[in-house]
């Protein structure tokens, strides 16, 4: 295997990231009040170097707004980060607000490879009419979008499978990547993946000791996850994880779903989705 492709890593402006860490430190309601010590608090360049040392050849800059007027600014920062970080898949974000379709179109024209949406933090309905044109643009472009739409670690007003199911009913070709396997509504999001050929799931925090204590994956659903082996992608939530990076990999290996499944999840599925060359060199 040439290396790992991690579709769920967080890079964002330092002051924003530090506020995120402060929120985790404060045990806020969006973390369910769970103690969540951040393992990797290094500076930006050090964090990127750590991922490379772990064997990651391509990663993302998952960033997200929590209020209007923030998404375009974050997208500008992310474009600069992608230019100076060739192994980062250029990432953008969105929010239901006037002008959202315009900046989504602009981001696509400037080479964005993947989008991020966080329904829980943003507190919005992904089926909001203000986002409908955005989902249409992403579906037409074939650009994946990682969406935190499950109700873990704490439910929000618009989390759960229902809102995204309404989006997919209107945009069935949307390349949705469900973050955290849809934790804790795992089986409901497996339903969506089985219903829509372009729906994928990322493994972020799933099967780790931390998540299994909070929201265990139902073992009866493992055959369904195995059957979707070509649409499951490695995600970790680095650096915002309360354990070492390798624990996520060990947790996936311990499922014993086979070397082919593990290789597909950790590299091949994302490499195919993003058109990465089958080489250990970073993507262009």
Secondary structure, 3 states (H helix, E strand, C coil): CCCEEECCCCCCCHHHHHHHHHHHHCCCHHHCCCCCCCCCCCCHHHHHHHHHHCCEEEEECCCCCCCCCCHHHHHHHHHHHHHHCCCEECEEECCCCCCHHHHHHHHHHCCCCEEEEEHHHHCCCCCCHHHHHHHHHHHHHCCEEEEECCCCCCCCCCCCHHHHHHHHHHCCCCCEEEHHHHCCCHHHHHHHHHHCCCCEEECCCCCCHHHHHHHCCCHHHHHHHHHCHHHEECCCCCCCCCCCHHHHHHHHHCCCCCHHHHHHHHHHHHHHHCCCCCCCCCCC
